[in-house]
Amino acid sequence: MTEPLYFDNNSTTRLDKSVLNSMLPYFTQSYGNASSQHHFGLATKKVVEQARVTIADLIHGSPNELIFTSGATEGINIALKGAALQVQGGRNKIIAVTTEHKAVLDTCVYLEQIGFEVVYLPVDRFGLLDMETLNRTIDKQTIALCVMLVNNETGVIQPIADLTELCRDNDVLLICDATQAVGKMPMDVKELGVDILIFSGHKFHGPKGIGVLYARKGVRLVPHIHGGGHENNLRSGTLNVPNIIGLAKALEIAEMESIHNSISILNLRDSLERRLLTSPSAKINGHIKNRINNVTNICFPEIDANSLIQRIPELAISNGSACTSAVFEPSHVLTAMGLTRSEAYGSLRFSLSKYNTLKEIDTVVNILGPYLRLISI
Ligand SMILES: *Cc1c(COP(=O)(O)O)cnc(C)c1O
């Protein structure tokens, strides 16, 4: 057994030690409830509001446009259900892309069950959404269009800013799951032109169980967690102060290190990719250019990715299938892009972070060499 190798950073990331240190005082020293009016509460409220300003600045929104959630799944639920239920009579349609995260797709299925119409937009073989179908589908009946910025399986970047005008013309809310983008690429909600943007701390070396929902001023959502009226009455419940501080710190660090990290991660990814592509018939899944720098998703037509992963447990990578109730279904993202079931079963995803090294890439290539018939370069 070699040292464990972590190449599954799109699932979750290692917490940055500076993030941990920033959080620690809020467990045993400044543990007040941010809603309380005494010294402990006021002190906590102050740091929470500072964190909110920090995060707002880094995504170019205003502090009062941010809601803290338990993560992206919750943010997506608040956004989609909140937008759908806000509309009374008349409009009934939601549009989402077929390659969205399950948090979006499963929420859409629920909305269908309670009477909304959901249209699922196809993508081309590069994973980019089909603008023609979108133009034909979007209309005055449409409540919201939900498009992710960066795909978690392939890293493909959707042209969100190109959708703004179309949405404005039709009075449609543009909802964007930016969970795989925030902390990895510059983020400007105004430039993107989104009405709602969602992300999660644990995908960029922040803590698990904390996320942010940005809702542009004027956007109205029906709350779905009722209680003490916290977070503009949209998401009640005592604020998770250590996690909020940790998320703000993680985003600050990501911004500070962004130039250095994006170049070094890209170099590692490209080195890994170049060597994996020496496998016979291997090819990259997703658009080569419109793609984030930390992911490579490659189809090796001759292998079964799942049994390969099980044979090498010390190597943390992900495959082109999802285990749903003990049966392995091929990835809905890859099949939406036109891959056959067996091509999807033969696909591997490597997602990198700032903690990966060139030495680890060498080790991965050495381990996988015999299985993938790599030519050593
Ligand atoms: C991880 C992820 C989610 C879910 O985030 P949680 O914070 O774990 O709920 C949603 N969307 C995308 C694109 C993701 O990668």
The ligand as an SDF file (V2000), in Angstrom:
LIG
                    3D

 15 15  0  0  0  0  0  0  0  0999 V2000
  -21.0750   19.4420   -4.0010 C   0  0  0  0  0  0  0  0  0  0  0  0
  -22.0750   20.0710   -4.9040 C   0  0  0  0  0  0  0  0  0  0  0  0
  -23.3810   20.3690   -4.4650 C   0  0  0  0  0  0  0  0  0  0  0  0
  -23.8590   20.0110   -3.0790 C   0  0  0  0  0  0  0  0  0  0  0  0
  -23.1980   20.7560   -2.1130 O   0  0  0  0  0  0  0  0  0  0  0  0
  -23.3820   20.4740   -0.5440 P   0  0  0  0  0  0  0  0  0  0  0  0
  -22.8150   21.6650    0.1220 O   0  0  0  0  0  0  0  0  0  0  0  0
  -22.5920   19.2420   -0.2670 O   0  0  0  0  0  0  0  0  0  0  0  0
  -24.8240   20.3090   -0.2860 O   0  0  0  0  0  0  0  0  0  0  0  0
  -24.2300   20.9900   -5.3450 C   0  0  0  0  0  0  0  0  0  0  0  0
  -23.8410   21.3150   -6.5890 N   0  0  0  0  0  0  0  0  0  0  0  0
  -22.6010   21.0360   -7.0530 C   0  0  0  0  0  0  0  0  0  0  0  0
  -22.2300   21.4300   -8.4310 C   0  0  0  0  0  0  0  0  0  0  0  0
  -21.6890   20.4030   -6.2180 C   0  0  0  0  0  0  0  0  0  0  0  0
  -20.4790   20.1130   -6.6910 O   0  0  0  0  0  0  0  0  0  0  0  0
  1  2  1  0
  2  3  1  0
  2 14  2  0
  3  4  1  0
  3 10  2  0
  4  5  1  0
  5  6  1  0
  6  7  2  0
  6  8  1  0
  6  9  1  0
 10 11  1  0
 11 12  2  0
 12 13  1  0
 12 14  1  0
 14 15  1  0
M  END
$$$$
